[in-house]
Amino acid sequence: MSLRLLQASLSVASAGAIVILLGLFGTAVSIAGLVAIALGTVLAAPAARDEGGGWWRLLAAGAALSILGALLALVSETVGGLVAVLGGVAVVTGAAIGFPLARID
């Protein structure tokens, strides 16, 4: 997997999580944030096979929690919101840990 593709996919997932965590926008933007989280997680999956790919498990768990939180919010906003926040924090944390930096030689 190329360095730029991994950086872009983790940035997309993080941006989606931040949109959801802020909660300043409407439902359509929040749904787009969930799509961004899922897309970024799927695109980053090939990098999980590399050494030190444990961050991807955190990213995937966060994506699953974010989606689960959105579904739970249909029944209970409080519980769904809490699960979505935990998922968003996990996504941002996993993306920050896994974000590769270019080497300076």
Secondary structure as GFF3:
##gff-version 3
##sequence-region A 1 105
A	DSSP	alpha_helix	3	22	.	.	.	ID=ss1
A	DSSP	alpha_helix	27	44	.	.	.	ID=ss2
A	DSSP	three_ten_helix	45	49	.	.	.	ID=ss3
A	DSSP	alpha_helix	54	73	.	.	.	ID=ss4
A	DSSP	alpha_helix	77	98	.	.	.	ID=ss5
###
